[in-house]
């Protein structure tokens, strides 16, 4: 999306990671393009594979991580952004 010009981003120098602002991820064009890409992607048939929804918080993880905590009887610790 960066190379297509849909997602605004910049680099400090060639080869450096892209710097993407959070507000740019929330643009309608970016969201539409991301959704279109997701709909074209083949779905995994692996039973432990789960989609990872990125919404800007840390309550994300794989089913494997959730199963591991369930088997151990531990809880997944979620740290609010203002306490990191």
BELLIN-V839276 format. One record per residue. N is the residue number from 1. RES is the residue in one small letter. PSI is psi in degrees with one decimal (999 if undefined). OMEGA is omega in whole degrees, -180 to 180 (none if undefined). Layout:
[[N;RES;PSI;OMEGA] [N;RES;PSI;OMEGA]]
This chain:
[[1;x;-31.4;178] [2;x;-47.7;-177] [3;x;-25.3;177] [4;x;-8.8;179] [5;x;6.4;180] [6;x;-40.9;-178] [7;x;113.3;178] [8;x;132.6;179] [9;x;163.6;177] [10;x;163.4;177] [11;x;145.0;177] [12;x;-32.4;176] [13;x;164.2;-179] [14;x;133.6;180] [15;x;-11.5;179] [16;x;158.9;177] [17;x;151.6;177] [18;x;141.5;175] [19;x;117.0;-177] [20;x;126.8;179] [21;x;144.9;180] [22;x;-41.0;-179] [23;x;-30.6;178] [24;x;-30.2;177] [25;x;-20.9;-178] [26;x;3.7;178] [27;x;143.9;-179] [28;x;-43.1;-180] [29;x;-39.2;-180] [30;x;-44.7;180] [31;x;-41.4;179] [32;x;-44.5;-180] [33;x;-41.3;179] [34;x;-42.8;180] [35;x;-39.0;178] [36;x;-38.9;178] [37;x;-42.0;179] [38;x;-38.6;-177] [39;x;-21.9;179] [40;x;-14.4;-176] [41;x;136.8;178] [42;x;144.8;-180] [43;x;136.5;178] [44;x;141.9;178] [45;x;6.5;178] [46;x;129.4;-174] [47;x;-24.0;-179] [48;x;-3.2;-179] [49;x;131.6;-180] [50;x;147.4;176] [51;x;144.9;179] [52;x;106.8;180] [53;x;124.1;-179] [54;x;112.3;-179] [55;x;17.4;177] [56;x;19.0;175] [57;x;174.3;-173] [58;x;11.7;178] [59;x;50.8;179] [60;x;151.2;179] [61;x;172.9;-177] [62;x;163.9;176] [63;x;-30.5;179] [64;x;-43.9;179] [65;x;-43.1;179] [66;x;-40.8;179] [67;x;-41.0;179] [68;x;-45.2;179] [69;x;-38.5;179] [70;x;-42.8;-179] [71;x;-35.8;-180] [72;x;-15.2;-177] [73;x;21.7;179] [74;x;167.9;179] [75;x;149.2;174] [76;x;124.9;-178] [77;x;123.0;179] [78;x;122.7;-180] [79;x;119.1;178] [80;x;147.6;-177] [81;x;-33.9;-178] [82;x;-3.1;-180] [83;x;13.4;180] [84;x;999;none]]
